[in-house]
Amino acid sequence: MKKSRTTKKAATRTRVAEHRAQLRARGLRPIQIWVPDTRAPGFAEEARRQSRLVAQEADFDEVMDFIERVSAFDGDENDASEPDAPR
């Protein structure tokens, strides 16, 4: 027997709601963020311009060292996050 579109949508909606409830139970919450569209005309040129400006700063190396010290990336052995922080 073939499922109707309405039944499929309801099943998907239920599955998504359950997944979101599990995430909330783990202490997470959904957020929406807006980021630059890397496909937009002129994006690459503007990113290069800004990168050149930053690279010319006298404290560039010091700032980059700081960013690397406080950043955590998946698979990092030296994870900067707190050990008991929710994941």
PyMOL commands that set and color helices and strands:
alter all, ss='L'
color gray80, all
select helices_A, chain A and resi 5-25+43-55+60-70
alter helices_A, ss='H'
color red, helices_A
deselect
rebuild
show_as cartoon
